[in-house]
Amino acid sequence: MYDAHRHLGVLPAYGFYGGPPVQPDIHARGSVAELLADLDREGTERCLVLPNYGVPDPAVSFALNELCVEAAQADDRIRAGLWVSPRPQDAERTEKALTLAGEPGVVALKLSFLLGGRADAAETAAPLDAIFAAAAAHGLVVHVHTSPGAASDIDQIGLLVERYADNVPIHLVHLGGGVSGHIKLIGGRFFDWVAAGKRVYTDTSWAVGFAPRWLAAEIARRGIGHDRVLFASDEPWGDHPGEYARLAAAVGDGELGRLVFQDNFAALYDRD
């Protein structure tokens, strides 16, 4: 079992949505030793770790880049992604993060518009160009969060696929995000991109129940996409046993199951 998307680092308590300060990601891990214990318990043979995020302060996630690199260099089971930002006000921190792009074990860059910015904004065009240029130069995958509506909707994130995915692999986290995103992707866009030669990938973390089985059925019907889907737990925000059970039920234990739980990760991330 290979996990293509989980987070490392403990976030400060925050008063989300006007409520009291809370730390909802109760399984967040703040050390490499704790992460390794989780991998041992789960039986996870390979994983990609990304800085934890969620509080509206990008500095918190930037500060976790070194921890993720440390984890990747501590154990061969682990690969690392670096937190980067398309916001102009984060330019200096992103530039510093990209100095780690050539470190052993680094295979991805992670960006999310949840903390600000938009794919179609003029002010993010140059920062996005720089991020994707760095990914191309170092042979890295760009991870992008998707969720329904606003700047993270697949309508917006799809602009990045159209603009950059001819040259840089893009991993669309959460299968487009929610019912609307699932339908937009599985109903056509994902397969159209694959057929057009776009280097696009996705995982089924957070996917609504119908989506993984529909995705598997469409892969079988269309005969493409089998090499573009990966298992991801999104721990500590996702639930590893639940994510595994839902996807395993959809893809079975044959060739597609082997691809999504092992081989696709190996092809994309498990490399020197």
N, C-alpha and C positions, 0 to 999 in steps of 0.2 A: 504494500500500500504506500503510494507516494502522494504527498499533500502539497498542492501547488499554490497554496495561499493561506498563510496564517500570520499572526502578529506577535511581536515581542516588545516588552516594555510595559511599565505600569504608568497609567495616566493619573494626574491629580483629580481630586473630587471637583465636580462642577455642577452648578445649578441649572441643569438643562430645562428648557421650556418654562423658565420662571420659577421652578421648584427649588427645594433645598439642595445643597451640594451632595452628590451621590457618586458612587463608583460602580456602575452596573456591570462592567466587565470583570466579574469576580474571579475568573480563572486567569486573569492577566499574569504573565510571568515577567519578573524583573531581572532574571539571571540566566546564564547559559545552562547552569546545572539544573535549574527547574525545567527549562525547555527539554533538556535531554531526558529527564525523568518522565516527562509526558510522552515523548517519542517511544521510550522503552515500554511504558504502560500500554500505549495504543498499538504497538507493533508497526509504527511508521518507519519505513526504511529510508525514505528521502523526503525532504520538505524544503519549501521556500519560505523564509521568514522576512517580514516587512515591518518597519516601525509601526507601532500601535498609534492610532489617531482617533479623534472623535471630539475632543475638547477644542473650542474655536481659538486655538493658539498654535500656529504652525511651528513655533520655536520648540514646542514639546516634542513633536515628531522628528524634526531635524536633529534634535539632540540624541535620538535613539539610533541614528545611522551607524555610529561606531559600535554599538552593542550588537547590531545585526551582523556587521562584518566580523566582529569577534566570534560570534556563534558559528559563522560559516568556516572560519579558520580553525575552530576548536574541534570540529567533528565533520568527517566527510559526508555524513548524511544530510548536512545542512547547506543550503545555498541562500544567498542574501539578496534582498532588493533595497534600494536606497530611496528615501523620501526626497522628492523634488517638488517644485511648485511653479506654476505658470504665472503667478502674480508678480507684477513688476516690483512690488515692495519686498518680495522674498528673493530678489535677484542675487544678492550677496550670499545668502545662505545656500541657495541652489548652486551657485558657482563653487562654494566650498564642498558641498555634497558631491559634486561631479568630479572632484579631485580623487575621490575614492572609487571611481568607476572602473579603474583598472586593477583594483585589489583582487587577490585570489579569492574565489568564492562568490564574487558579485556577478549576478546574472540578469538583474532587472532594475528598472527605475519605476517608482510608484508615484502617480499623481492622482489627485482627487479634487474635484471642483466643489466639494462640500464645504471647504474652508475658504471659498472665494474664487472669483474669476469665471470666465465662460470661454468655451471653445471658439465661439464666433466673435469675440470681442477684439477690437483692434489692438488694445493694450497687451493682450496675451499672445499675439501673433509671433513677435520676435522671441519671447521666452520659450514658447512651444517649439519654434524652429531650433533653438539652441538645445533644448532637451532631446529632441528626436535626432539631431545631428550627433550628439554625444552617444546616444544609444546605438546609432549606426556605426560610429567609429569604434566602439568597444564591443560590438556584437551583442547588445543587450536587448531584452524584451521590455516593452513599456506596459505596465499594469495600469488600468484606468477603472476607477469605480463607476458603476452604473446604478441608478435608482430612479424611480418614476418622477417625472416633472422637473422643471427648473433646469439648472445647468448640468445636472448629471443624467438627464433623460437620454435615451439612446438616439433621439433625434439630434441632440447636440454632440454626444460622444461619437456618433457615426461620422461627423465631419472630420474627426481625427483619422478614422479608418480611411476615408476617401482621400485625405491629404497625405498621409504618411505610410500607410500599410503596404504599399508596393515595395518599400525598402526596409521597413522596421516591423518586426512582429509586435502586434498589439493584443494584449490579453484583456478581454472585456470581463471584468469581475461581475459575478451575480447574474449571468445570463440575461443581461439587459435590465435587470432590476424590476421586480414586481410583475403583475399580470400584463400590464401594457407593454413593458419591455420584452417579456417572453414572447408575446404574440407577434410583436414587430420583428423580432429576430428569427424565431422558429418558423413563422409564417412566410418568410422569404429572404429577409435582408442578409442573415448570416450565410445562408447557402449561396445567395447571389454574390456576396463578397468572395467566398471560397472559390466559386466557379470563375470569377474574374481574376483570380490569382492574388487576391489580397492575403497578406500574412496575418490572419485574424484567428484568435483562439478565444475560448470562453470556459468558465467553470460554472457549476450548478449550486454553489453556496447560496443560501437564502432563497433558493428557488421555490415557488409555490408548487404544491403537490402534483398538479397535472403536467408541469413543464418538463421534468426529466424524462417521463415516459413518452411524451409527445416528441421530444427531441430525438430520442432513440428510434422511434417509429419513422420519423422523417429522414434520419440518416439511412435507415434500411431502405426506405422507399426511393430516395434520391441517389443513393450510392456514393455520396460524398459527405464530408464533415466528420467522419469517424476518427480522423487523425488530428482534430482541432478541439476536442473537449477533454477537460481534465477534472479530476476530483480535487476539491478544496474544502477544508473544514472552516476557514475563517475564524478559528479560535483566536481570542477568547470571545468574539462576538457571535460566532456560530457555535453549533453543537456537534462535535466530532461524531459521536455515535449516530445521531439523527441524520446528519449529512451523508454519512457512509451508507446507512440503511436505505435511505430514499434513492440514492443513485444506484446502489447495487440491485435494488428491486427493479429498476428501470432497464439496466443494461445487461443483467445476467452475468454468468460466469464464463462466457465464451470469449470470442475474439474481441468484441466491443468492450467487454468488461476489462480484459487485460490491457487494452489500449488506454482507457480512461483512468484506470487505477495505477498504471505503471508506465507503459511504453511511451505515451505522449509526453509525460513529464520528462522521461529520459531523453527523448529527442529534443525537447525545447530547453531544458534547464540542467540536466545532469551531465555536464561537460566541463572540461578543464578551462 
